[in-house]
Each structure stands twice: as structure tokens, then as C-alpha cells.
Amino acid sequence: MTTDSATIDSLDFPTPAYAVADEVADLLFREARTIGAFTDQPVSDDELAAVYDLLKWGPTAMNTSPLRLLVVRSDEGKARLAAHAAEGNRDRILAAPLTLVVAADPAFHRLLPVLAPHRASMVDALEAQPEQRAGMARQNTLIQTGYLITALRATGLDAGPIGGVDTTGIDAEFFAESGWQSQLVVLVGHRDGVGTPHPRAARLAWSDVSATV
Ligand SMILES: Cc1cc2nc3c(=O)[nH]c(=O)nc-3n(C[C@H](O)[C@H](O)[C@H](O)COP(=O)(O)O)c2cc1C
């Protein structure tokens, strides 16, 4: 397969036998869209805690669980965050009920005695390897971000991930003390109408993205 010969998947979904009900597959994946326009309906801290109570069970390497979240819901916080977003993303951050800054904690290893008791001996080794730790933190945080988006949908919320932000600026603005490293932000709320001006784009087919040996 090359990119030139990709057979783009149609929007007519086949209905094989999944282990979850069709409505669940629709809610989490097939009908879920990336949302940029939200109603004024607030999102409570209890809802966010419920989202986390799902996403936390998704697997990470050695159970490191390095994802950290900054909840930006005040007008002042939104303005501080929007100042570090690409122009096209600023207004959406200001307008959304809240935005989550997804960050990786490179000091995740200090929690290994709790999160991975069988690997607690790794604490000292990782302490001496800051670059490896940062890489592990980033990789596993991005994996957890997928769980986050899916858990938001499972909680009846809509999500709008945005990578077009200045992560260095966000880190200086919000994480100078904690040392967390921002990766992207996710708008959160309830979609206003369809919540996006774009029609759903096609996806690549299984035959285009897979190889078997
Ligand atoms: C990691 C990530 C970063 C993204 N960054 C941006 C962004 O900076 N600006 C934007 O308008 N959309 C951004 N998007 C939205 C994608 O364009 C969108 O999720 C994709 O086109 C699929 O849209 P759909 O879910 O409506 O099918 C981002 C999505 C992801 C997952």
C-alpha cells in the first residue's frame, strides 16, 4: 500500500458483531465528531471526575499514568490560555465552557512504588535519566489522551482536541512550579447543533493501514 493508492473508507459503516451495543460504538466512535462550538451548559467538577474514573483504567507502560490535567474554566484562566493558542483556536478556547490542558508529568517515576510496586526499584534508575523519562511521559500521556477523548464521549460530553498551541508558553504560564509539560488542549462541553462547520471526512480503509507478516 502507498498513500497514492489508498482506498478511502466510505461513510457507510459495516456492522460486524462488536462486543458493545451499536449505540455505544456510534457514541464513542462512528457518530462522534470533533467539536468546536458549544452551548452555555456548564460542565461540573463531578462530571470531570467521572470522566477521569474511566480514563484512568486505560493501560500505560508500567502503569506509569503520567497524564495530568489543568482545568481552565475561569474567564481569567481562559484568557491566559488563549494567549498561547494559534489565532484560529483562540476564540474557541474563550467560548468553550472549559478547556483541559493535557500535560505530561516527567516526575511520574516517583509514584512507581504505588503504581507499579513490582517495579519500584526503577525509581532511582529513572531519576538519573531525565530524557528517557520525558519521552515515556509524553508517549504515555498521548496514549491517555485517546482514553480521555473516549471517556468524555462516554460521559455524554463533547471534545475538541487542539494541538495548535504554544506548549512552551503554556508551560511557562501554568507549570513553572509543577514541571508538567503541556502536550495539547481539549475543549469540553455540549455541542451546539452539529458543533462543527466541516462535513465528516472519510477515513482510511483497513487495507490501507495494515500489513501482515
Ligand atoms: C491531536 C489533535 C490535534 C488537533 N489540533 C487541531 C487544531 O489545532 N485546530 C483545529 O481546528 N483542529 C484540530 N484538531 C481536530 C482534527 O482536525 C479533527 O479531530 C479531525 O479532522 C477529525 O474530525 P472529526 O472527529 O470531526 O471527524 C486536532 C485533533 C487532534 C486529535
The ligand as an ORCA input file, in Angstrom:
! r2SCAN-3c Opt
* xyz 0 1
  C      -4.066     15.837     18.476
  C      -5.054     16.668     17.702
  C      -4.750     17.974     17.410
  C      -5.670     18.779     16.716
  N      -5.390     20.117     16.516
  C      -6.308     20.904     15.939
  C      -6.078     22.315     15.818
  O      -5.042     22.855     16.246
  N      -7.038     23.097     15.228
  C      -8.187     22.534     14.760
  O      -9.030     23.267     14.232
  N      -8.452     21.192     14.866
  C      -7.536     20.378     15.455
  N      -7.799     19.021     15.597
  C      -9.063     18.464     15.107
  C      -8.901     17.476     13.920
  O      -8.734     18.195     12.734
  C     -10.143     16.577     13.889
  O     -10.158     15.824     15.085
  C     -10.154     15.612     12.711
  O     -10.218     16.308     11.499
  C     -11.320     14.631     12.785
  O     -12.545     15.322     12.800
  P     -13.905     14.539     13.176
  O     -13.703     13.950     14.540
  O     -14.979     15.600     13.193
  O     -14.147     13.506     12.149
  C      -6.901     18.225     16.283
  C      -7.196     16.882     16.601
  C      -6.306     16.115     17.299
  C      -6.682     14.689     17.654
*
